Amino acid sequence: MAKAFFVSEWFPASPEEIYLAWLDSEGHSKITGSPARVSSKVNEGFEAWDGYIFGKNLELEPGRRILQAWRTTEFDPSEPDSLVEIVFEPVQNGTKVTLHHSKLPPHGSQYQQGWIDNYFQPMKEYFKR
């Protein structure tokens, strides 16, 4: 049975700022502290964390939502891509970002803490500047 989870956090930036940074290679690299090659176009690929994470953009709603096919080098080639949906919700003085990671293989629970440690915590620091 596929695994899934949600991670949510408030950031002191607009939905548009976070969305644009997530889908820009330089911005993504800055918000995570690790080199990334990403795209802001549907059906184009991305890679982050020295190629450990890779996939492609499936659906993009500027400033509102990103849906990506997502996997790591730890996925077995026989395992299908997982799905990452990131929703940007404007709230007072910033944005609530909710990430839904679904269709994960049995070993996928580990990625929940990875999103917190490698994305949400560094993003909190980056956007508070």
C-alpha positions in Angstrom: 0.0 0.0 0.0 1.3 3.4 -1.0 2.3 5.8 1.8 1.3 9.5 2.0 1.7 12.4 4.4 1.2 16.2 4.8 3.7 18.8 6.0 2.6 22.4 6.5 4.4 25.6 7.6 3.9 29.3 7.7 6.5 31.5 5.9 6.9 35.3 6.0 6.7 35.8 2.2 3.9 36.0 -0.4 2.7 32.9 -2.2 4.1 34.3 -5.4 7.6 34.8 -3.9 7.7 31.2 -2.6 6.3 29.7 -5.8 8.8 31.6 -8.0 11.7 30.7 -5.8 10.7 27.0 -5.8 10.6 26.9 -9.6 13.8 28.9 -10.3 17.1 27.1 -10.2 18.9 30.0 -8.5 16.0 30.6 -6.1 15.6 26.9 -5.2 19.3 26.6 -4.6 19.2 29.6 -2.2 16.1 28.5 -0.3 17.5 25.0 0.3 21.2 25.7 0.5 21.9 23.0 -2.1 22.4 23.4 -5.9 19.3 22.6 -7.9 18.2 22.6 -11.6 14.5 23.3 -11.8 12.0 24.5 -14.4 8.8 26.6 -14.3 7.3 24.8 -17.2 4.9 21.8 -17.2 6.4 18.5 -18.4 10.0 19.7 -17.8 12.3 18.0 -15.3 14.0 19.1 -12.2 16.8 17.8 -10.0 17.9 18.8 -6.5 20.4 17.8 -3.8 23.1 16.7 -6.2 20.7 14.6 -8.2 19.4 12.7 -5.2 15.9 14.1 -5.9 14.5 14.3 -9.5 11.3 14.3 -11.4 9.1 16.6 -13.6 6.4 19.2 -13.3 2.9 17.8 -14.0 0.7 20.8 -13.2 1.5 24.4 -12.3 -0.9 27.1 -11.1 1.3 30.2 -10.6 1.4 31.5 -7.0 -1.1 28.8 -6.0 0.0 25.1 -6.6 2.7 22.8 -7.9 2.2 19.1 -8.7 5.3 17.1 -9.5 6.3 13.5 -10.2 9.0 12.9 -7.7 11.6 10.3 -6.8 15.0 9.8 -5.2 17.9 7.6 -6.1 16.7 5.4 -3.3 13.6 4.4 -5.3 13.9 1.0 -7.0 13.6 1.3 -10.8 10.5 -0.8 -10.6 8.8 1.6 -8.2 6.6 4.3 -9.8 7.2 8.0 -9.2 5.6 9.5 -6.1 3.5 12.7 -6.3 4.3 16.0 -4.5 1.6 18.6 -4.4 2.6 22.0 -2.9 -0.2 24.5 -2.2 0.5 28.1 -1.3 -2.3 29.8 0.7 -2.1 33.5 1.5 -2.5 34.1 5.3 -1.9 37.1 7.5 1.7 38.3 7.1 2.7 35.5 4.8 1.9 32.2 3.3 0.9 28.8 4.6 2.7 26.1 2.5 1.1 22.7 2.6 3.0 19.8 1.0 1.2 16.5 0.3 3.5 13.7 -0.6 1.6 10.6 -1.9 2.1 7.4 -3.8 5.3 6.7 -1.9 6.8 3.2 -1.8 7.0 1.3 1.5 10.3 3.0 2.5 8.8 6.5 1.9 8.0 7.5 5.4 11.6 8.8 5.8 10.9 11.7 3.4 8.5 13.4 5.8 11.3 14.5 8.1 13.5 15.2 5.0 11.0 17.8 3.8 11.1 19.5 7.2 14.9 19.4 7.7 16.0 20.1 4.1 13.2 22.4 2.8 11.0 23.9 5.4 13.6 24.8 8.0 16.0 26.4 5.5 13.1 28.2 3.8 12.1 29.6 7.2 15.5 31.1 7.5 15.7 32.3 3.9 12.3 34.1 3.9 12.7 35.8 7.3 15.5 38.0 5.8 
